[in-house]
Amino acid sequence: MNIQEKKSVICCHRLKNTKKTIMKNSLLSSSQRHSGYRFQAIIALIFFLYAFSNVSAQTGSLNFSGTWAFNEAKSSPSEGGFRMGAGSYVITQDGINLTVERTMTRPSGEEVKSTSKFTLDSKECSNTVFGTTIRKSIAQWSADGKSLSFSHVMNFERDGQTTEFKSTETWKINDSDKTLVMESVFNSPNGEMKTTNIYDKK
């Protein structure tokens, strides 16, 4: 084999090695791209599942919308016969927005109406009650989405002193008769009062 033939053989070997290297790099690049796509898909799926679980936690599994009439026979007053929260309700629940229209009848027969608005995302909401008193509230779903709890705080001014009153409410639907159950706990300087009020849907 002469020198020219040797050079030709060497060039062929180099060309083959170059092609192999290019193909190997191309396959590696393709594998890396697919791996990157899979990683992005996994991240997107995780984000979607997190967002879905967060929305589910905010909306719960119940909708309390409707007109609810107080059922005195099924309700349990606190000690002394005091019925906290008794009256009729018109509740509108739309996503995380909750509007509660309450009608109470005074001993004189006069009807008193009030409207409160809440968001069901565990953020604080303020409503005016008893004329000018501000009640701050936080509404939050239970972990299973089957009950809704409210934490309320009100401050009353009298003779230059401020008195804080705290209360909680838990709403749920009775599976057996589909009544609305409102369990309330009212904390004051004079102690704790508990009531359970039952409402029938009209």
N, C-alpha and C positions, 0 to 999 in steps of 0.2 A: 504494500500500500504506500503510495507516494504521499508527499507532504500535503498536496492539495486535497487528496481524498481524506486524510486524517482531519484536516480543518473542517471539511464538510460534515464528517461524523460528529465532531465536537459541537458544531453549530446545531446539528439536529438534536443532540442530547440536551443542549441548553434550551432550545426552543420547547422541547417536551417538558422539561422541568419548569419552565416559565408558565406553560399552560396549566400544569398541575397546581402550581402555586396560586394562579388566578382563580381556578375552579375552587380550590380549598378556601380561599379568602371569600369568594362569592357565597359558598355554602355557609361559612361561618357568619358572614354578614346577614344572610337570610335568616339563619337561626336566631341571631341576636335580635333582629327586627320582630320575629314572631314572639320571642320571649318578652320583648318590650310591650307588644300588643296585649299579650296575656296579662302582664302586670297591670297595664292601664285598665283592662277589663275588670280585673279583680278589685282594684281601687274604686272603680265606678260602681260595682255591685255593692261593696261595703258602704259607700256613701248613700246609695239608694236605700239599703236596708236600715241604715241609721235614720235617714230622713223619714222613712215610713213609720218606724217605731216611735219617733218623736211626735209625728202627727197623730198617731193612734193614741199616745198617752195624753195628748191635749184634747182630743175629741171624745175619748171614752167610748163605751159601748151602749150608753143609754141616751135617750132624748126625752127630756122632761116637758117638752112643749105641750100646751093644752090649758084648759080651764079646770081648776081643781077646787072642789067644795069641801069644807071642813067636816069631818065625821067625828062628832063629839063622843059618840058611844064607843068607838074603837080607840080613842085617844087617851093618853095618861097625863094628867096635869102634875105639876110639881107639888111639893108639900105646901099646904095652905090653899090648894085649889087654883093657884095662879097658872094661867095658860099662856105661855110665851109663844108668840108667833101665830096664834089662832086667827082665822079669817079665811077669806077665799083668795086664790091666786090665779093669775093669767100669766103663764110662763111661755116665753118665746126663746127657743134655743136654735141658733144658726151658726154652725161651725164652732168657733171658740167664743162667740158672743152670746151672752145670756141676759135677757131682760125679764125682770120680775115685777109684775104689777100686783099690788096687794090691796085688798079692801077689808077694812075692819069696821065693826059696828060698836060704837060707844054705848054705855048703859043708857044714855039719853035717847038712843035710837039713831043718832047721827052717824053717817058713814064717813070714814076717813080713808082716803086713797093715797098710795105712795108708789113711786116707781124707782127701782134700783137697777143699775146695769153693772155687769161683771164681764171679765174675760177669763176663759178657762185655760189659761196658760201659766198659772201660778204667779201672775204679776199683780201688784197691789192696785186696787181700784178704790175710788172715793165716791161716796154718795151722801147726800144731805138727808138727815132724818130728824124727827122731832123739831121741825122748824128750821133751826140753823146749825144743829150739831152735825159735825162731819164724822161719818163712820168709815174707817179704812178696812178693807177686806181683801183677803186672798182666797181664791177658789182653786181647788186642786183635786184631780181625779185620783182614786185609789189605784194601786198597782194593777188590779185586774179590770179596771174600768167600770166596775159595777156599782160604785157609789161616788158621790161628789161631796167634798168637805169644804166648809167655809170657816175661816178664822177672822173674827171681827174685833176691832178695837175702837172705843169711843172715849173721848175726854169731855167731862162736864166741868164747867167753871161755876163756882158758888162761893160767895164771900171771899173772893181773892184766892181761893184754893182750887186746885185741879184734881179731880178724881177720875181715875182710869177704870173703865169697865171693859172686860173681855168676854167674848162669847164664841161658841163654835156651833156649827150646824153640820149635820150629815144627812144627805138626801139619798134615797134609794127606792127602787120599785119592788114591792112585795110580789114574789113570783106566783103566789097562790091566787090572789084576788086583784093583782095589778093596781093596787092602791099606792099612792105616794106616801112614803114614810119620812118624816122630818124629825130627827132627834137633835135636841138643842141642849146646850149646857151654858148657863149664864153665871159668870163669876163677878162678884161684887165685894165690897168691903164687909158686907153682912153675911157672906158665905156663898155657897154654890147652889144653883137651882137647875133641875133637870126636867125636861118635858119631852114627851113623844106625841107628836100630832100626826093623825092619819087623814088623808085627803082622797076623795073619790073623783074620778075623772068624769066630767059632764059630756 
